Amino acid sequence: YRHDAIPWCGLFMAIVAHRANIERRPERNPPRLYLAALEWASFGVSVPKGAAALGDVLVFKRKGGGHVGLYVGNDASAFHVLGGNQSDRVSITRLSRNRLVAVRRPAYRAQPANVRPIPLAASGSLSVNEA
């Protein structure tokens, strides 16, 4: 990548998934086309949109493509997402619930107890374009 204006949220997620998959289980591998954010809608196990929890992969639509990141919490109108290429850096930002395309959960052998919804206060503005 020569410039931060090139979307790299999928690359960030692939690095996180690769490093977390210390057992090298194939069902926990990133999608084959991991650079394309919308491809993450096939990762792991499908979760209903209203059941997002800590560590889930959230896939969003945006003008010209998509965005992918990790759920860290939610408020009444938005998800708080840890992701790459958010204002050209890795950060936590708020994304509107109505942009959500898919919620995906890693294929856990035994789901950790802390995988649960995290209610947070609405603070900061909503991100509208992460590219």
Backbone as JSON Lines, residues from 0, in Angstrom:
{"i":0,"aa":"Y","n":[0.84,-1.17,0.0],"ca":[0.0,0.0,0.0],"c":[0.89,1.24,0.0]}
{"i":1,"aa":"R","n":[0.61,2.12,-0.93],"ca":[1.41,3.33,-1.04],"c":[0.79,4.52,-0.33]}
{"i":2,"aa":"H","n":[-0.49,4.44,-0.04],"ca":[-1.16,5.59,0.55],"c":[-2.33,5.12,1.4]}
{"i":3,"aa":"D","n":[-2.6,5.8,2.49],"ca":[-3.69,5.4,3.37],"c":[-5.07,5.59,2.75]}
{"i":4,"aa":"A","n":[-5.18,6.27,1.61],"ca":[-6.48,6.45,0.98],"c":[-6.96,5.15,0.34]}
{"i":5,"aa":"I","n":[-6.07,4.17,0.17],"ca":[-6.46,2.86,-0.34],"c":[-7.08,2.08,0.82]}
{"i":6,"aa":"P","n":[-8.32,1.58,0.66],"ca":[-8.96,0.87,1.77],"c":[-8.12,-0.31,2.26]}
{"i":7,"aa":"W","n":[-7.93,-0.4,3.56],"ca":[-7.14,-1.49,4.14],"c":[-7.78,-2.1,5.38]}
{"i":8,"aa":"C","n":[-9.08,-1.87,5.57],"ca":[-9.75,-2.46,6.74],"c":[-9.76,-3.99,6.66]}
{"i":9,"aa":"G","n":[-9.94,-4.55,5.46],"ca":[-9.92,-6.0,5.3],"c":[-8.57,-6.6,5.6]}
{"i":10,"aa":"L","n":[-7.51,-5.9,5.22],"ca":[-6.15,-6.35,5.52],"c":[-5.93,-6.36,7.03]}
{"i":11,"aa":"F","n":[-6.35,-5.31,7.71],"ca":[-6.23,-5.26,9.17],"c":[-6.94,-6.46,9.8]}
{"i":12,"aa":"M","n":[-8.17,-6.73,9.36],"ca":[-8.93,-7.85,9.92],"c":[-8.24,-9.18,9.64]}
{"i":13,"aa":"A","n":[-7.64,-9.33,8.45],"ca":[-6.95,-10.58,8.11],"c":[-5.75,-10.8,9.02]}
{"i":14,"aa":"I","n":[-5.03,-9.73,9.33],"ca":[-3.89,-9.84,10.23],"c":[-4.37,-10.25,11.63]}
{"i":15,"aa":"V","n":[-5.43,-9.62,12.11],"ca":[-5.99,-9.97,13.42],"c":[-6.43,-11.43,13.43]}
{"i":16,"aa":"A","n":[-7.16,-11.86,12.4],"ca":[-7.66,-13.24,12.35],"c":[-6.51,-14.23,12.27]}
{"i":17,"aa":"H","n":[-5.5,-13.92,11.47],"ca":[-4.34,-14.82,11.34],"c":[-3.62,-14.97,12.68]}
{"i":18,"aa":"R","n":[-3.39,-13.86,13.34],"ca":[-2.67,-13.92,14.63],"c":[-3.49,-14.58,15.73]}
{"i":19,"aa":"A","n":[-4.8,-14.48,15.66],"ca":[-5.66,-15.1,16.67],"c":[-5.83,-16.6,16.43]}
{"i":20,"aa":"N","n":[-5.59,-17.06,15.22],"ca":[-5.79,-18.47,14.86],"c":[-4.52,-19.27,15.13]}
{"i":21,"aa":"I","n":[-4.09,-19.28,16.39],"ca":[-2.83,-19.95,16.72],"c":[-2.89,-21.46,16.53]}
{"i":22,"aa":"E","n":[-4.09,-22.03,16.51],"ca":[-4.24,-23.47,16.29],"c":[-4.29,-23.8,14.8]}
{"i":23,"aa":"R","n":[-4.33,-22.79,13.97],"ca":[-4.41,-22.94,12.51],"c":[-5.6,-23.79,12.08]}
{"i":24,"aa":"R","n":[-6.75,-23.52,12.68],"ca":[-7.98,-24.22,12.31],"c":[-8.53,-23.58,11.04]}
{"i":25,"aa":"P","n":[-8.78,-24.35,9.99],"ca":[-9.23,-23.78,8.71],"c":[-10.53,-22.98,8.81]}
{"i":26,"aa":"E","n":[-11.45,-23.37,9.7],"ca":[-12.72,-22.65,9.82],"c":[-12.54,-21.27,10.45]}
{"i":27,"aa":"R","n":[-11.36,-20.97,10.93],"ca":[-11.09,-19.65,11.52],"c":[-10.22,-18.79,10.61]}
{"i":28,"aa":"N","n":[-9.91,-19.29,9.42],"ca":[-9.11,-18.52,8.47],"c":[-9.91,-17.33,7.95]}
{"i":29,"aa":"P","n":[-9.2,-16.25,7.57],"ca":[-9.9,-15.13,6.92],"c":[-10.48,-15.57,5.58]}
{"i":30,"aa":"P","n":[-11.44,-14.84,5.03],"ca":[-11.96,-15.18,3.7],"c":[-10.84,-15.11,2.66]}
{"i":31,"aa":"R","n":[-11.0,-15.86,1.58],"ca":[-9.97,-15.89,0.53],"c":[-9.71,-14.5,-0.03]}
{"i":32,"aa":"L","n":[-10.74,-13.73,-0.25],"ca":[-10.61,-12.36,-0.77],"c":[-10.71,-11.37,0.39]}
{"i":33,"aa":"Y","n":[-9.82,-11.52,1.36],"ca":[-9.91,-10.77,2.62],"c":[-9.77,-9.26,2.47]}
{"i":34,"aa":"L","n":[-9.19,-8.77,1.38],"ca":[-9.06,-7.32,1.2],"c":[-10.41,-6.65,0.95]}
{"i":35,"aa":"A","n":[-11.35,-7.39,0.39],"ca":[-12.69,-6.85,0.12],"c":[-13.53,-6.97,1.4]}
{"i":36,"aa":"A","n":[-13.86,-5.84,2.0],"ca":[-14.56,-5.83,3.29],"c":[-15.84,-6.66,3.27]}
{"i":37,"aa":"L","n":[-16.61,-6.59,2.2],"ca":[-17.89,-7.31,2.16],"c":[-17.71,-8.83,2.15]}
{"i":38,"aa":"E","n":[-16.51,-9.32,1.77],"ca":[-16.24,-10.76,1.79],"c":[-16.24,-11.32,3.21]}
{"i":39,"aa":"W","n":[-16.03,-10.46,4.19],"ca":[-16.03,-10.91,5.59],"c":[-17.42,-11.34,6.04]}
{"i":40,"aa":"A","n":[-18.44,-11.1,5.23],"ca":[-19.8,-11.57,5.55],"c":[-19.91,-13.09,5.47]}
{"i":41,"aa":"S","n":[-18.84,-13.77,5.01],"ca":[-18.83,-15.23,4.96],"c":[-17.91,-15.84,6.02]}
{"i":42,"aa":"F","n":[-17.27,-15.03,6.83],"ca":[-16.34,-15.5,7.85],"c":[-17.08,-16.13,9.03]}
{"i":43,"aa":"G","n":[-16.52,-17.17,9.61],"ca":[-17.03,-17.72,10.87],"c":[-18.48,-18.17,10.81]}
{"i":44,"aa":"V","n":[-19.22,-17.85,11.86],"ca":[-20.6,-18.29,12.04],"c":[-21.52,-17.08,12.01]}
{"i":45,"aa":"S","n":[-22.65,-17.21,11.31],"ca":[-23.62,-16.12,11.23],"c":[-24.29,-15.89,12.58]}
{"i":46,"aa":"V","n":[-24.48,-14.6,12.91],"ca":[-25.14,-14.2,14.15],"c":[-26.25,-13.21,13.78]}
{"i":47,"aa":"P","n":[-27.43,-13.3,14.39],"ca":[-28.47,-12.3,14.09],"c":[-27.97,-10.88,14.37]}
{"i":48,"aa":"K","n":[-28.42,-9.94,13.56],"ca":[-27.94,-8.56,13.67],"c":[-28.17,-7.96,15.06]}
{"i":49,"aa":"G","n":[-29.21,-8.37,15.73],"ca":[-29.49,-7.83,17.05],"c":[-28.74,-8.51,18.18]}
{"i":50,"aa":"A","n":[-27.86,-9.46,17.84],"ca":[-27.16,-10.23,18.88],"c":[-25.65,-10.04,18.83]}
{"i":51,"aa":"A","n":[-25.18,-8.95,18.24],"ca":[-23.73,-8.71,18.17],"c":[-23.14,-8.66,19.57]}
{"i":52,"aa":"A","n":[-21.92,-9.21,19.7],"ca":[-21.27,-9.29,21.01],"c":[-19.77,-9.04,20.86]}
{"i":53,"aa":"L","n":[-19.12,-8.84,21.99],"ca":[-17.7,-8.52,22.04],"c":[-16.88,-9.48,21.17]}
{"i":54,"aa":"G","n":[-16.09,-8.91,20.27],"ca":[-15.22,-9.7,19.41],"c":[-15.83,-10.14,18.1]}
{"i":55,"aa":"D","n":[-17.13,-9.93,17.9],"ca":[-17.75,-10.31,16.63],"c":[-17.22,-9.43,15.5]}
{"i":56,"aa":"V","n":[-17.21,-10.01,14.3],"ca":[-16.83,-9.27,13.1],"c":[-18.1,-8.62,12.55]}
{"i":57,"aa":"L","n":[-18.05,-7.3,12.37],"ca":[-19.19,-6.56,11.83],"c":[-18.84,-6.08,10.43]}
{"i":58,"aa":"V","n":[-19.76,-6.29,9.5],"ca":[-19.56,-5.89,8.11],"c":[-20.6,-4.82,7.79]}
{"i":59,"aa":"F","n":[-20.14,-3.71,7.23],"ca":[-21.0,-2.56,6.94],"c":[-20.95,-2.21,5.46]}
{"i":60,"aa":"K","n":[-22.04,-1.61,4.98],"ca":[-22.05,-1.06,3.63],"c":[-21.64,0.41,3.72]}
{"i":61,"aa":"R","n":[-21.06,0.9,2.64],"ca":[-20.73,2.32,2.51],"c":[-20.71,2.63,1.03]}
{"i":62,"aa":"K","n":[-20.79,3.89,0.7],"ca":[-20.76,4.29,-0.71],"c":[-19.46,3.79,-1.33]}
{"i":63,"aa":"G","n":[-19.6,3.01,-2.39],"ca":[-18.43,2.51,-3.1],"c":[-17.86,1.21,-2.56]}
{"i":64,"aa":"G","n":[-18.5,0.6,-1.56],"ca":[-17.96,-0.66,-1.05],"c":[-18.46,-1.0,0.33]}
{"i":65,"aa":"G","n":[-17.55,-1.46,1.17],"ca":[-17.93,-1.88,2.5],"c":[-16.86,-1.52,3.52]}
{"i":66,"aa":"H","n":[-17.11,-1.93,4.74],"ca":[-16.16,-1.73,5.83],"c":[-16.32,-2.89,6.8]}
{"i":67,"aa":"V","n":[-15.22,-3.29,7.43],"ca":[-15.23,-4.41,8.37],"c":[-14.43,-4.05,9.61]}
{"i":68,"aa":"G","n":[-14.92,-4.51,10.76],"ca":[-14.21,-4.26,12.01],"c":[-14.75,-5.16,13.1]}
{"i":69,"aa":"L","n":[-14.24,-4.97,14.3],"ca":[-14.61,-5.8,15.45],"c":[-15.54,-5.05,16.4]}
{"i":70,"aa":"Y","n":[-16.59,-5.7,16.84],"ca":[-17.52,-5.13,17.81],"c":[-16.82,-4.96,19.15]}
{"i":71,"aa":"V","n":[-16.91,-3.74,19.7],"ca":[-16.44,-3.51,21.07],"c":[-17.58,-3.03,21.96]}
{"i":72,"aa":"G","n":[-18.7,-2.64,21.36],"ca":[-19.85,-2.19,22.12],"c":[-20.89,-1.56,21.23]}
{"i":73,"aa":"N","n":[-21.98,-1.1,21.85],"ca":[-23.03,-0.44,21.08],"c":[-23.78,0.55,21.96]}
{"i":74,"aa":"D","n":[-24.4,1.52,21.29],"ca":[-25.33,2.42,21.97],"c":[-26.65,2.31,21.22]}
{"i":75,"aa":"A","n":[-27.6,3.16,21.49],"ca":[-28.93,3.05,20.9],"c":[-28.94,3.16,19.38]}
{"i":76,"aa":"S","n":[-28.0,3.91,18.81],"ca":[-28.04,4.14,17.36],"c":[-26.82,3.65,16.6]}
{"i":77,"aa":"A","n":[-25.8,3.16,17.3],"ca":[-24.56,2.82,16.61],"c":[-23.81,1.68,17.28]}
{"i":78,"aa":"F","n":[-22.94,1.06,16.48],"ca":[-21.97,0.1,16.99],"c":[-20.65,0.83,17.18]}
{"i":79,"aa":"H","n":[-19.92,0.47,18.2],"ca":[-18.57,0.99,18.44],"c":[-17.63,-0.09,17.9]}
{"i":80,"aa":"V","n":[-16.82,0.28,16.91],"ca":[-16.08,-0.7,16.12],"c":[-14.59,-0.42,16.15]}
{"i":81,"aa":"L","n":[-13.8,-1.46,16.47],"ca":[-12.35,-1.4,16.36],"c":[-12.01,-1.86,14.96]}
{"i":82,"aa":"G","n":[-11.34,-1.01,14.19],"ca":[-11.02,-1.38,12.83],"c":[-9.86,-0.6,12.27]}
{"i":83,"aa":"G","n":[-9.39,-1.06,11.14],"ca":[-8.34,-0.38,10.4],"c":[-8.95,0.55,9.37]}
{"i":84,"aa":"N","n":[-8.17,1.52,8.94],"ca":[-8.6,2.48,7.93],"c":[-9.8,3.31,8.4]}
{"i":85,"aa":"Q","n":[-9.83,3.61,9.66],"ca":[-10.84,4.5,10.22],"c":[-10.12,5.81,10.49]}
{"i":86,"aa":"S","n":[-10.35,6.8,9.62],"ca":[-9.58,8.06,9.63],"c":[-8.1,7.76,9.43]}
{"i":87,"aa":"D","n":[-7.81,6.84,8.53],"ca":[-6.44,6.45,8.16],"c":[-5.63,5.87,9.31]}
{"i":88,"aa":"R","n":[-6.3,5.23,10.26],"ca":[-5.57,4.61,11.37],"c":[-6.43,3.49,11.97]}
{"i":89,"aa":"V","n":[-5.83,2.72,12.87],"ca":[-6.57,1.75,13.66],"c":[-7.18,2.53,14.82]}
{"i":90,"aa":"S","n":[-8.49,2.4,14.99],"ca":[-9.17,3.17,16.03],"c":[-10.51,2.51,16.36]}
{"i":91,"aa":"I","n":[-11.17,3.09,17.35],"ca":[-12.55,2.71,17.65],"c":[-13.42,3.87,17.2]}
{"i":92,"aa":"T","n":[-14.42,3.56,16.4],"ca":[-15.32,4.6,15.89],"c":[-16.76,4.09,15.96]}
{"i":93,"aa":"R","n":[-17.7,5.02,15.86],"ca":[-19.13,4.69,15.87],"c":[-19.64,4.59,14.44]}
{"i":94,"aa":"L","n":[-20.33,3.49,14.14],"ca":[-20.96,3.31,12.83],"c":[-22.44,3.03,13.03]}
{"i":95,"aa":"S","n":[-23.26,3.69,12.23],"ca":[-24.71,3.58,12.34],"c":[-25.19,2.14,12.18]}
{"i":96,"aa":"R","n":[-26.14,1.77,13.02],"ca":[-26.72,0.43,12.96],"c":[-27.36,0.14,11.59]}
{"i":97,"aa":"N","n":[-27.9,1.17,10.94],"ca":[-28.59,0.93,9.67],"c":[-27.64,0.62,8.52]}
{"i":98,"aa":"R","n":[-26.35,0.73,8.71],"ca":[-25.37,0.37,7.68],"c":[-24.91,-1.08,7.8]}
{"i":99,"aa":"L","n":[-25.31,-1.77,8.87],"ca":[-24.83,-3.12,9.14],"c":[-25.34,-4.11,8.09]}
{"i":100,"aa":"V","n":[-24.43,-4.9,7.54],"ca":[-24.75,-5.94,6.56],"c":[-24.77,-7.31,7.23]}
{"i":101,"aa":"A","n":[-23.78,-7.59,8.06],"ca":[-23.67,-8.93,8.67],"c":[-22.91,-8.87,9.98]}
{"i":102,"aa":"V","n":[-23.26,-9.81,10.85],"ca":[-22.52,-10.05,12.09],"c":[-22.0,-11.48,12.0]}
{"i":103,"aa":"R","n":[-20.7,-11.65,12.2],"ca":[-20.08,-12.97,12.11],"c":[-19.26,-13.22,13.37]}
{"i":104,"aa":"R","n":[-19.32,-14.43,13.86],"ca":[-18.6,-14.78,15.08],"c":[-17.55,-15.84,14.75]}
{"i":105,"aa":"P","n":[-16.35,-15.71,15.3],"ca":[-15.35,-16.77,15.09],"c":[-15.91,-18.12,15.53]}
{"i":106,"aa":"A","n":[-15.43,-19.18,14.9],"ca":[-15.88,-20.54,15.23],"c":[-15.14,-20.99,16.5]}
{"i":107,"aa":"Y","n":[-15.72,-20.67,17.65],"ca":[-15.1,-21.03,18.93],"c":[-15.33,-22.52,19.22]}
{"i":108,"aa":"R","n":[-14.35,-23.16,19.83],"ca":[-14.58,-24.51,20.37],"c":[-15.49,-24.39,21.58]}
{"i":109,"aa":"A","n":[-15.17,-23.45,22.44],"ca":[-16.0,-23.12,23.6],"c":[-16.03,-21.6,23.68]}
{"i":110,"aa":"Q","n":[-17.2,-21.02,23.53],"ca":[-17.31,-19.56,23.5],"c":[-16.9,-18.97,24.84]}
{"i":111,"aa":"P","n":[-15.97,-18.0,24.83],"ca":[-15.57,-17.34,26.08],"c":[-16.75,-16.61,26.73]}
{"i":112,"aa":"A","n":[-16.74,-16.55,28.05],"ca":[-17.83,-15.92,28.8],"c":[-17.96,-14.43,28.5]}
{"i":113,"aa":"N","n":[-16.87,-13.78,28.1],"ca":[-16.94,-12.34,27.84],"c":[-17.49,-12.01,26.46]}
{"i":114,"aa":"V","n":[-17.87,-12.99,25.67],"ca":[-18.52,-12.73,24.38],"c":[-19.98,-12.43,24.69]}
{"i":115,"aa":"R","n":[-20.25,-11.14,24.85],"ca":[-21.58,-10.67,25.24],"c":[-21.75,-9.24,24.74]}
{"i":116,"aa":"P","n":[-22.99,-8.77,24.64],"ca":[-23.2,-7.37,24.25],"c":[-22.6,-6.43,25.31]}
{"i":117,"aa":"I","n":[-22.03,-5.33,24.86],"ca":[-21.43,-4.34,25.75],"c":[-22.13,-3.0,25.51]}
{"i":118,"aa":"P","n":[-23.07,-2.6,26.38],"ca":[-23.74,-1.3,26.21],"c":[-22.79,-0.16,26.57]}
{"i":119,"aa":"L","n":[-22.73,0.83,25.7],"ca":[-21.87,1.99,25.9],"c":[-22.67,3.28,25.71]}
{"i":120,"aa":"A","n":[-22.16,4.36,26.23],"ca":[-22.77,5.67,26.03],"c":[-22.47,6.15,24.61]}
{"i":121,"aa":"A","n":[-23.42,6.86,24.03],"ca":[-23.21,7.44,22.7],"c":[-22.31,8.66,22.86]}
{"i":122,"aa":"S","n":[-21.09,8.55,22.36],"ca":[-20.18,9.69,22.42],"c":[-19.39,9.75,21.13]}
{"i":123,"aa":"G","n":[-19.2,10.94,20.62],"ca":[-18.5,11.11,19.35],"c":[-19.47,11.06,18.18]}
{"i":124,"aa":"S","n":[-19.0,11.52,17.05],"ca":[-19.84,11.55,15.86],"c":[-19.85,10.2,15.17]}
{"i":125,"aa":"L","n":[-20.85,10.0,14.31],"ca":[-20.94,8.78,13.51],"c":[-20.01,8.89,12.31]}
{"i":126,"aa":"S","n":[-19.29,7.82,12.03],"ca":[-18.47,7.76,10.83],"c":[-19.39,7.55,9.63]}
{"i":127,"aa":"V","n":[-19.12,8.22,8.53],"ca":[-19.96,8.06,7.34],"c":[-19.2,7.46,6.16]}
{"i":128,"aa":"N","n":[-17.87,7.49,6.18],"ca":[-17.08,6.92,5.09],"c":[-15.69,6.6,5.61]}
{"i":129,"aa":"E","n":[-15.39,5.31,5.71],"ca":[-14.14,4.89,6.32],"c":[-12.99,4.77,5.33]}
{"i":130,"aa":"A","n":[-13.22,4.99,4.06],"ca":[-12.16,4.82,3.06],"c":[-11.2,5.98,3.06]}
